[in-house]
């Protein structure tokens, strides 16, 4: 049984760079992106997730992406990996074992893979147990409440089972509900299982209530500021930073992930294109680009006004 513990702080859900025309995975761009997250203060990396466009990647690509991130990180921060997209038990075990062979710091289960939307929490738990038993006992595991193809929130009772099993260390929580976040934090208190909130609006309050950190989309725009907030919850400036991040996080609803790739190339100088397999990059209009520029300018001016050292 693993005794691994993961740090709090900000964990980006990683993008996958693609070549603009052929839509092939750009592994050199992925290496540069991995380095950027680490240089800008991430506590860990979540590879092969929905932001990575995992449902549009082959199994070979998912394995190679995870391998590239793990090798590029070189132990500087922990790397957790999902890529768990299949429906059948046999296919799930096959893809999870392929990822497990890379020895990530944790293997992350997608919670909607263990039961259909109309099936019970009991069915969900039995299927999770079957998959868990098919994997190495010393491999740390985690859970991700991915909203696609439907969002499956883990019940408190099932969350307690996972926590008490000793095998689960990470929950990427997408409930976006502070009351439930508090209840979940209380349910797993004293166990290996830590909760990482994907929702910006509830972030500071959720960590103060016992959650461990942030794991969400906006770390691809404001990595340093999310890392700062997670590390400075009691700072007099923390609420102002929280307010800024809450409002600017609305850009998630604009044209993600194209807008995030545009931001990283245009304003952070990363050698990646805006190409994706989920959206036509031409849909990032000039108006959308201006909104991304405004996000960058507002973030920079607020950091300067507050005198925050990033």
PyMOL commands that set and color helices and strands:
alter all, ss='L'
color gray80, all
select helices_A, chain A and resi 27-39+54-56+59-73+89-100+111-113+121-133+156-165+178-188+203-208+217-220+223-231+238-255+258-268+281-283+286-306
alter helices_A, ss='H'
color red, helices_A
select strands_A, chain A and resi 9-13+44-47+78-81+106-110+141-144+168-173+194-197+213-214
alter strands_A, ss='S'
color yellow, strands_A
deselect
rebuild
show_as cartoon
